Amino acid sequence: MDHFLLESTVSLPGPSQPTPVTIYKHLATGMRLVFVDIAGPQATATIIVPTVVKDSRGLPHTLEHLVFCGSKNYPNRGYLDSLANRCLSTGTNAYTTEDHTGYTIATAGRDGMAEILPVFLDHVLHPTLRDDQYVTEVYHVDGEGKQQGVVFSEMASRENSEADLLDLGLRKLLYPKSQTYYYECGGLTPEIPKMTNEDIKDYHQKFYHPSNMTIVVAGDSLQPGRIFQTLIERGILNTVEDKGGVDLIQEMDISKGREDAPIMSKETNFTSKTIHFPSADEDVGSIGYGWLGPNTFDVKTMVALDILFRFLHETSASPFSQEFVERRNPLASHVDFEVKGCMDTSLLLLFSGVPIRSKGKKSPETAGSDDEESDKEHEHSEQEDNEEEEEEEEEEEESDDGHDQSDDDNEDHAEINADDAEEAQDLYQPGYFHSQVIKVLSEFVRSGLSDPTEMTRVIARHRTKIYESIEDDPHEAATSYLVPDILAHAYLEKDKTKAASIGTRSNIFSIIDELETMEPQYWRDLARKWLLEPSTVEVCMIPDSRLGKIIKSTVSQKQRELIDGFGKDGLEKQAVIVTEAVAANKVNMTPEIITMMPPIADASKVPTLPMSAHYISSAKSGQSESRSFKLVQVVETNTFFTHVKLCLPLTHLDEDLRPYLVLFQELVFQSSCAIPKFVQDKDGSEEIEFEHLDYQSVVTLVANTLVSHEAAVGFGNDIFACSWLSELFVLACSAERSKYKEQCQLLLRVLMFTEFTEDRVLTVAKNLATQTVELKRDGADMLAMISTRMTTPVRDYELATKYCRKMDMTPRPTTAAQLESPTVILGNDMAISAFRQEPFLKRIVQELKQKTDQVPKILSKLERIKQAMLQSISEVVVNSKRNGNSAVAGFGQIGIPVGFGSESGETKDPVGLLTEVWDQELALYRATTGLSFVNGSNHITNNKKRKPSEPFHQHQEQPSVRLTKEAEEAAARAAHMTLDDESANNLTDASGVSPFPFPRTPYKPLANSSNGSNYAPSSVLIPLKSITSSFLVSIVPCDIVYHPDTATEENHLDHYATLLLCEILSRSEGPLYSAIRGNGYAYDASISVYLWTGQMAFEVRDAMDPIKAYDAFLDIIRLMDTDWEAAVGGQFEMETAQASRAYQTIMERATAGGTLSWVLRGAVRGYQSVEELTKSNNYLYKVGMSDLKRVYHKYFKQFLNGRQGLTTVLLTPPSPPESIKTHFAQYGIDFQEAALQDFEIEPKFDFISVTTPISSRIVSPEGTAPSSPLSSSASSIV
C-alpha cells in the first residue's frame, strides 16, 4: 500500500445502515480508486474517464469500442472477455455520455474482480488502436459500396429515433457550441466518415491519462491491498507516459457560461424548434422543455427540484398529469422529468403521446379502422346519436322518478361540443402547449399547495423511493452518488493536489430532513425561480411517414456515389481491405495463452444474501378453499420492505371479457373506490356505509402507503405483452414493514371496490390507444409482438384479420384437425396484444364518446372481470370447464425482512393476516353486490335495492357460476382437490389443480402435410416506415424444462448443455459476435432459450445487412456439424461458458427483488425447496462435450430445416428489395410480405351480446406456444 495514499473516508446512505466508502490516490500518477463496501454476491467496477467533444464525429464513442480490441500487454483479441468469464462474469461493457466514458465490469465475488480489473485497466490505458480495428469496429465502405462498421451501424439505427432527436434537439437549444453538451457524443453518420484512426489515437492520448481517471470498486469485504498489489506487480501504471494529459477545465469551458446558447437569447425568453422524425403513422408526437439548472455543487436545490417535480408529475393526481393526461381529451399520454446533473445542469420536462390534431385529421384514439365495412357498420349520424341519447335519457327519467330530460340533453350537447372544440385545437400551434405548461406552474406559484401537509408526504415518498433504488441495485445507486463529485473535481477543481471531495451526496437524507421543515412558500419560490420566470426552450417532435423512404433513398444515393467514386478497382480494393481487417481481428486465443489463463474462480466462495422459503396453504384447517389462490410462498430475505404478490387465475374468464383485461389492469389503482364497512345502528343491527374516494384520492393514498404496486396480466408485463404466465392476473405491491396490514388492506380494496366510471374508462382508453401507436414505431417491440402472434395459439375468432384472410387461414373442417392445439389451457397473450387492443380501444373510445347502448355493457364487463377474480378455486374449476378450459390454481408470495415479526406491532403470521383481510373485504364485497345464488346454477337475483351511495358494481350481471359452500365442496371432490394444509407440505403429490408446478404447454410448430397442402405460412416480412435498420428472429421448438421429480439425468444435462451452447455462441467475442457484429452486418446477434415457452430464438437487431447476418449464422450452424472445434471450440470454451452461466445464476439472487423472483420461478417449475433448487445448479458442471453435441443435433440443427418447424420474422425499412425473399427462399424460408395492420384483430366480436359461452377452441396458424420468446423485459427468461 506504499504506492497508494488513503485520501478520505465517507459513508453513503443506506436503507438500514450507512455504506462505507474509502478513497485512495495513486501517488505516482494521481489516479484514484474508490472502494464501496456493499454486502452480497456481486462485485462491480467502473473506470470513469472524463471526456468531452467539440463535434459530432463520435470520438469518445468510437474509442470506447476500440478499447476492447486488445491492449499493449494483452494484445490478443478475446483475451479480456474470456478472462472476465472465467472470473465469474458475463464480460466487460462500457457507456459514453456527453461528459465522461465509463468502463464497467461485474463479477460474482471479490476474487474474480481482483484478477480482471488490472487487465481491464490495461486495455483502457494502453489500447492497441490498430487501423484494421478501426475498419471493422468503427467505419468502412465494403466491396458493394455500403457504409458499415459496428459504431456506424449502431448510430444509423439510433440517430433518427424520436427519443435521440428530442434529446439532441433540447441540448442544442440549452448549450452553446463551445460546450460538449451541444454535440452527439455517439457520432452522427454524416460525421463519422470524417474521422480517422489517427484522430482517435490523439483523443486517447489527450484524455486517457491516469491523473484524470477514477475507478469505483464496490462489493462485499473488498481487499484494496490485493488490487493495489496486482496493479503494481503487473506494472499497469508504471508504463504510462507522463505527458500530463489535458487541461479538463479548459476543455469543458464552463467558465464562459452559455452566452451563445439559444436559451440565452435577449430577444425572447421562449425558444421553440420543430423536428420531424420517421414514423409509419402521423398520429402522435412529443414535446420537450428545458431550463437552466442550478450549480452542480448546489445539491440541496437539485434534491428540492427532484421533489418538486415528483409532486408536479409523479401520479395521475399530480398537477401536470391532471392538466395533460387525465382528461376526456388527453393532451399527452405520459409526463416525465429529469434533473440532469451534469457539470452544467439543466431541467427537462417531457410530454409523450401528444396527438397531432391538424385540420381534417382524426385523433389517434378515434381514427377509423382499416376495415371499411366495420366502419360503415358502426357509423352514426349526429341525428341518430341524438335520437339514441334521447331514448336512453327517457329510460333514465322513468327509473329516476321524473328527472328533467331537457337539462340532461343540453348538458350532453354541451359536453360533446366542448369535446369537439378541444379535439380541434392544434397542440403544436406555436406557443399553445407552452401556455398550458405555464398555466400549471403559475397556478402552483400563485396558490401553492391545496393541502399544506401534501409536500411532507411527497418528501416521505421521495425518501422511500431512494431506499427502494438502493435495495434494487445498490451498486448502481452508489456509483450514481459518486460520479457527479468525481467529474466536478476533474472539471472544476483548479488545484488538483487537493483531496477530491467525493461523497458530498452522502448527506442526502439530512438534506431531505431539512427540506421537510420548509414552509409551503419555499416550494412556490422554487418553482418561480427555476421554472416560471427563467427562459425556456421547447422542442416539438412531429412524425412524418415520408421520412423513412427519404432516409432510405439518401442511403441508396450515398451508396451510388461511393460506387461511382471508388470505381470497380476501388471497390475490389475495399473488399480486400475489409476481408483482411476481419481476419486480423478474429479472436486469437492460442494454446499458449490458454495455458496461462488463471483457474476459474470458485463460485462456492461467493457470499450470498440470507434467504429461506416455505409454503402455507391459504385454506384454514377444516374449511373449504374460499379464495382463488391456493398456496402462499413466504420468503424471508434481506429487504427493507414487505412484498405481497397475488397471482389470480384467468382460465375461467368468459371469452367476451378477455379484451378488457388491459383496461382493467390500467384502471386498478387508478380509479375511484367505494369502500364499505359494517356499522352498528342504534337498534344494534348492522348496516353498511360507504366511504367514497375519487380516483385522485385513491392515487394519492396508494402513493403514500405503497412503495411500488402492479396490476398486470402475467409476469414481465409491458401493458400490451407479457413474458410468461398470461393465464394469471398479478396484483402486487411493496411497502415499509411497519405498514404491512395497511398494505394488504389497500391492495385488496382497490381490487374489490374499484368503481368503473364512464369518464375514467374513456380517459384511460384514449391514453392506451395513443400508446399502441407509439409502440408500433419501435423495431424491437414490433419484432416481439409479431413473433408472439406467429407462435401463439389463437382462438378461432382471433383469426379475424387481414393476414389470415390473405393466407386463407379461416378454419375449415378439412384443416381443423391440423389447426387444433393439443392444449386446452388458454393464455391471454393475443387478448392483450396491441394487434387486438388498438382497434378494440378505438372502438371503446367511439362508443363512450357517442354514449351508445354499449356503455353500460362496457362497464359491466370490467366489473365481471373483478367478480371472476374473486371466485374460489372450486368455482374456477367449474367455470373453466364451462368455458372449455383447463383450470389453474392461483397462488401468492409474501416477501418479508429477516426477523420480521420481532418488532412491536408486526405480525408473526403474515399469511394469516393476508387471508384474514381477504375474507373480511370479500365478505363486504359480496354483501354489497346484493347477489344470491341458487345451488350449482347461475340464476341471479337482487336481494336489496340499490341506494345512491352504493357502488355501480352492485347491479352487474355475472354469467359465471357462483357456488354455495356445499356445491363448492362437491366440485372440489369431483376435481380431486385437496382442501387442507396437506397441499402445502407436498406440492407435487397433490392431485388435481395445483399451482406448483404450474401447468405449461411448450411451443410446437405445425407439421406440414405430406403433399404440402394446408401449409400455414411461418415466415413474414414486414416493411416499417419508422425504422432505418432491420430486425430478425427465427424460432424453433426447444423444451428443456422438466418436472424435478420425473426428470432423468439426461434431461438435466440437456437443460444445462443447451444453455451452455447458447452462451458459447452468443458471448462477447464469441462465434456470432465475430461473424456478424465483427463484419458490420448488425449491431447485435444472439441465440437464446426461453424456458417457459419452450422456444429457441436466433435474433438480430439493428442490422444493416440482414441477409449476410443470417448467412453467417447458418454457416456457423453447418460448421458445427462438420468441424465442431473450429465452430465452437474445445474444453476451454466450455469451461469459460460454465463460469459465465455460474455468474448469471448467482446474480439471480444478488438483490432482495431478484431473490423473490428466483425462488418463485423455482416453485412454478415444481421445486419444493430452496435446497432442491440450488442443488439442481450442480448439473451445470457435469456437462461434457458429448452433451453439447447431443443438444446441437436435438435443437440447434433445426435452424437448417427450413419449412419444417421454423418460424421467421423480418422487419425492414420501407421498400425492401425483392432479393431478400429470393435469398431466404433457398433456406426454405418463404417470406409472405405483410403490413402491421394486417395483424389487427377486428373488434366486432367484442361488442355483441353474448348469451352463450363463446367457443374457445384453440387454433394456431403458426404454432402452439403460449407466449413469445421475445420481450423488452429481462424476466422473459425463466
C-alpha positions, 0 to 999 in steps of 0.5 A: 500500500506504499504506492497508494495514499488513503485520501478520505473516508465517507459513508453513503446512505443506506436503507438500514445502515450507512455504506462505507466508502474509502478513497485512495490516490495513486501517488505516482500518477494521481489516479484514484480508486474508490472502494464501496463496501456493499454486502452480497454476491456481486462485485462491480467496477467502473473506470470513469474517464472524463471526456468531452467533444467539440463535434459530432464525429463520435470520438469518445464513442468510437474509442470506447469500442476500440478499447476492447480490441486488445491492449499493449500487454494483452494484445490478443483479441478475446483475451479480456472477455474470456478472462472476465468469464472465467472470473465469474462474469458475463464480460466487460461493457462500457457507456459514453455520455456527453461528459465522461466514458465509463468502463464497467465490469461485474463479477460474482465475488471479490476474487474474480474482480481482483484478477480482471480489473488490472487487465481491464485497466490495461486495455483502457490505458494502453489500447492497441488502436490498430487501423484494421480495428478501426475498419471493422469496429468503427467505419468502412465502405465494403466491396458493394459500396455500403457504409458499415462498421459496428459504431456506424451501424449502431448510430444509423439505427439510433440517430433518427429515433424520436427519443435521440432527436428530442434529446439532441434537439433540447441540448442544442437549444440549452448549450452553446457550441463551445460546450460538449453538451451541444454535440452527439457524443455517439457520432452522427453518420454524416460525421463519422466518415470524417474521422480517422484512426489517427484522430482517435489515437490523439483523443486517447492520448489527450484524455486517457491519462491516469491523473484524470481517471477514477475507478469505483470498486464496490462489493462485499469485504473488498481487499484494496491491498490485493488490487493495489498489489496486482496493479503494481506487480503487473506494472499497469501504471508504471508504463504510462507516459507522463505527458500530463494529459489535458487541461479538463477545465479548459476543455469543458469551458464552463467558465464562459457560461452559455452566452451563445446558447439559444436559451440565452437569447435577449430577444425572447425568453421562449425558444421553440424548434420543430423536428420531424422524425420517421414514423409509419403513422402521423398520429402522435408526437412529443414535446420537450422543455428545458431550463437552466439548472442550478450549480452542480455543487448546489445539491440541496436545490437539485434534491428540492427540484427532484421533489418538486417535480415528483409532486408536479408529475409523479401520479395521475393526481399530480398537477401536470398529469391532471392538466395533460393526461387525465382528461376526456381529451388527453393532451399527452399520454405520459409526463416525465422529468429529469434533473440532469446533473451534469457539470452544467445542469439543466431541467427537462420536462417531457410530454409523450403521446401528444396527438397531432390534431391538424385540420381534417385529421382524426385523433389517434384514439378515434381514427377509423379502422382499416376495415371499411365495412366495420366502419360503415357498420358502426357509423352514426349520424349526429341525428341518430346519436341524438335520437339514441341519447334521447331514448336512453335519457327517457329510460333514465327519467322513468327509473329516476322518478321524473328527472328533467330530460331537457337539462340532461340533453343540453348538458350532453350537447354541451359536453360533446361540443366542448369535446369537439372544440378541444379535439380541434385545437392544434397542440403544436400551434406555436406557443399553445402547449407552452401556455398550458405548461405555464398555466400549471406552474403559475397556478402552483406559484400563485396558490401553492399547495391545496393541502399544506401537509401534501409536500411532507408526504411527497418528501416521505415518498421521495425518501422511500423511493431512494431506499427502494433504488438502493435495495434494487441495485445498490451498486448502481445507486452508489456509483450514481452518488459518486460520479457527479463529485468525481467529474466536478473535481476533474472539471472544476477543481483548479488545484488538483493536489487537493483531496477530491471531495467525493461523497458530498451526496452522502448527506442526502437524507439530512438534506431531505430532513431539512427540506421537510421543515420548509414552509409551503412558500419555499416550494412556490419560490422554487418553482418561480425561480427555476421554472416560471420566470427563467427562459425556456426552450421547447422542442416539438417532435412531429412524425412524418411517414415520408421520412423513412423512404427519404432516409432510405433513398439518401442511403441508396444515393450515398451508396451510388456515389461511393460506387461511382467514386471508388470505381470497380478497382476501388471497390475490389480494393475495399473488399480486400481491405475489409476481408483482411481487417476481419481476419486480423481481428478474429479472436486469437486465443492460442494454446499458449495463452490458454495455458496461462489463463488463471483457474476459474474462480470458485463460485462456492466462495461467493457470499450470498444474501440470507434467504429461506422459503416455505409454503402455507396453504391459504385454506384454514384447517377444516374449511373449504378453499374460499379464495382463488389462490391456493398456496402462499410462498413466504420468503424471508430475505434481506429487504427493507420492505414487505412484498405481497404478490397475488397471482389470480387465475384467468382460465375461467374468464368468459371469452367476451371479457378477455379484451378488457383485461388491459383496461382493467389492469390500467384502471386498478389503482387508478380509479375511484373506490367505494369502500364499505364497512359494517356499522352498528345502528342504534337498534344494534343491527348492522348496516353498511356505509360507504366511504367514497374516494375519487380516483385522485384520492385513491392515487394519492393514498396508494402513493403514500402507503405503497412503495411500488404496486402492479396490476398486470396480466402475467409476469414481465408485463409491458401493458400490451405483452407479457413474458410468461404466465398470461393465464394469471392476473398479478396484483402486487405491491411493496411497502415499509414493514411497519405498514404491512396490514395497511398494505394488504388492506389497500391492495385488496380494496382497490381490487374489490371496490374499484368503481368503473366510471364512464369518464375514467374508462374513456380517459384511460382508453384514449391514453392506451390507444395513443400508446399502441401507436407509439409502440408500433414505431419501435423495431424491437417491440414490433419484432416481439409482438409479431413473433408472439402472434406467429407462435401463439395459439389463437382462438378461432375468432382471433383469426379475424384479420387481414393476414389470415384472410390473405393466407386463407387461414379461416378454419375449415373442417378439412384443416381443423384437425391440423389447426387444433392445439393439443392444449386446452389451457388458454393464455391471454397473450393475443387478448392483450396484444396491441394487434387486438387492443388498438382497434378494440380501444378505438372502438371503446373510445367511439362508443363512450364518446357517442354514449351508445347502448354499449356503455353500460355493457362496457362497464359491466364487463370490467366489473365481471372481470373483478367478480371472476377474480374473486371466485374460489378455486372450486368455482374456477374449476367449474367455470373453466370447464364451462368455458372449455378450459383447463383450470389453474390454481392461483397462488401468492408470495409474501416477501418479508425482512429477516426477523420480521415479526420481532418488532412491536406491532408486526405480525408473526403470521403474515399469511394469516393476516393476508387471508384474514383481510381477504375474507373480511373485504370479500365478505363486504364485497359480496354483501354489497353486490346484493347477489344470491345464488341458487345451488350449482346454477347461475340464476341471479337475483337482487336481494336489496335495492340499490341506494345512491351511495352504493357502488355501480358494481352492485347491479352487474350481471355475472354469467359465471357460476357462483357456488354455495359452500356445499356445491363448492365442496362437491366440485372440489371432490369431483376435481380431486382437490385437496382442501387442507394444509396437506397441499402445502407440505407436498406440492407435487403429490397433490392431485388435481389443480395445483399451482406448483408446478404450474401447468405449461404447454411448450411451443410446437410448430405445425407439421406440414402435410405430406403433399404440402397442402394446408401449409400455414405460412411461418415466415413474414416480412414486414416493411416499417416506415419508422425504422432505418435498420432491420430486425430478425428472429427465427424460432424453433421448438426447444423444451428443456424444462422438466418436472424435478421429480420425473426428470432423468439425468439426461434431461438435466444435462440437456437443460444445462448443455443447451444453455451452455451452447447458447452462451458459447455462441452468443458471448462477447467475442464469441462465434456470432459476435465475430461473424456478424457484429465483427463484419458490420452486418448488425449491431447485435446477434444472439441465440437464446432459450426461453424456458417457459415457452419452450422456444429457441430464438436466433435474433438480430437487431439493428442490422444493416445487412440482414441477409449476410447476418443470417448467412453467417449464422447458418454457416456457423450452424453447418460448421458445427456439424462438420468441424465442431472445434473450429465452430465452437471450440474445445474444453476451454470454451466450455469451461469459460461458458460454465463460469459465465452461466455460474455468474448469471445464476448467482446474480439471480439472487444478488438483490432482495427483488431478484431473490423473490423472483428466483425462488418463485420461478423455482416453485412454478417449475415444481421445486419444493425447496430452496435446497432442491433448487440450488442443488439442481445448479450442480448439473451445470458442471457435469456437462461434457462435450458429448452433451453439447453435441447431443443438444446441437443435433436435438435443437440447434440443427433445426435452424437448417430445416427450413419449412419444417418447424421454423418460424421467421420474422423480418422487419425492414425499412420501407421498400425492401428489395425483392432479393431478400425473399429470393435469398431466404427462399433457398433456406426454405424460408418463404417470406409472405410480405405483410403490413402491421395492420394486417395483424389487427384483430377486428373488434366486432366480436367484442361488442355483441351480446353474448348469451352463450359461452363463446367457443374457445377452441384453440387454433394456431396458424403458426404454432402452439406456444403460449407466449413469445420468446421475445420481450423488452423485459429481462424476466422473459427468461425463466 
